[in-house]
Amino acid sequence: MGMFAILRTAGLLTLSNIFMTFAWYGHLKFENRPLWLVIVVSWMIAFFEYCFQVPANRLGFLAGITPGMLKIIQEVITLTVFVVFARLYLGEKLAWNYYVAFAFIFGAVFFVFYFRTPSTAG
């Protein structure tokens, strides 16, 4: 597995997560809209999430990134995108415990990639 494959996969996952985050949480600023409408709009946004998510996972897998590694990469990107979104779009402030939780998740990335077993080494 090469660095280019990881970067390409991470880039596609980042684009996917931007759409996912807006689909899942963007409607929170529009609480006066009917629920059926925000569901339909969210599904329309989620379509673009899948247009990036599926190729990211397929290309990453074909390049030797295991499904477990793909999931860990996905979770880190999801949290990173969400933190930026929550702060800039929703105006949410992050407390210390969020940062501790993020550190544990980044630790998971370290353990998955650094301590690969022979069955996961590509």
N, C-alpha and C positions, 0 to 999 in steps of 0.2 A: 504494500500500500504506500503510495507516494504522497508527498506533501500537497501536490496539486490536486489529487483526488479528495483529500480532506478539505482543502480550501474551497474547491468547487462544491462539494457536498454542503459545507457549512454556509456558503453563500446562498445556495438554493434554499436551505432550511431557514436562513434568516429572512429571506423574502417571504417564504411560506408563513413564518411566524408573525410577520407584520400584518399580513392579511388575517391570520387566525385571531390575533389579539383584537383587531378592529371588529371582526365578526362576533367575537364572544363578549367584548366589553365596551365597544364603541357606543352601543345603544344606551348605556347607563346615563349619558348626558341628555337623553331624549325621553325622559320618564313620562312625558305627557303624550307620547305616541302610543297607538294601540299595540298590544302585544303581538297580534297576528302580523302587523306591518314590520315590526322589528325582527320577527322570526324570518319573514320572507327576505328582507334586506340582508340579514345576517347570512342566510343560505347563499344569496347571490355573491356576497363577499367571500364566503368559504369556498366557493368554486375555484377562485384564484389561488386560495391556499393549497388546494389539492393539485393544481397545475404546477406548483413548485415542489410540494412535499413528495409526491410519487416519484418524479424523476430524481430528486435528491437521494431518496432511499435506494432506488434501483441503481443509480450510478455509483453511489457509495458502496453498496454491496458488491457490485461487479468489480470494483477496484480493491476489494479485500477488507472492507470495513464490516465487522460483524454486526448483526442486528442489535446486540447489546451495546456495542460502541455507538451505533447510530442513535439509539435511544438516549444514551447519556449526553451525546452531543446535542440532540434535540432539546433535552431538558435545560441544559445550560443556556442555549440560545433563547428558549422560551422565557426563562427568567430574566435574561438580560433585556430582551425586547420589552417584556412586561414592565420592568422597572422604569425604563425610559418612558413608556406609554403612560404608566400610572402617575409618574411625576409631571410630565409635560402636558398630557391631555386631560387627566382626571384631577391633577393638582394634589395628589396624595403625597404625604410626607413619609419617609421611611425611618423606622426606629432601629435601634441597635440590633434587636433580635432578627430582623430581616437580613442584616449583613452577616450575622453568625450563621444563619441558615444557608445563605448563598455560599459562604466559605466551605460548609460541609458538602455542598453539591459540587463545587469546584474540586474539592478533595476527591470526590467520586471519579471525576474525569482523570485525575492523576492516577488513581489506583487502576482504573480500567485500561489506560493506555500504557502505563509504566510497568505494571506487573502482569503483562499478558502471559497466559499459559500457552504451551505449544499448540493447543487446539484453536486458540484465538489469534495466534501470531500469523500474520499474512505475509 
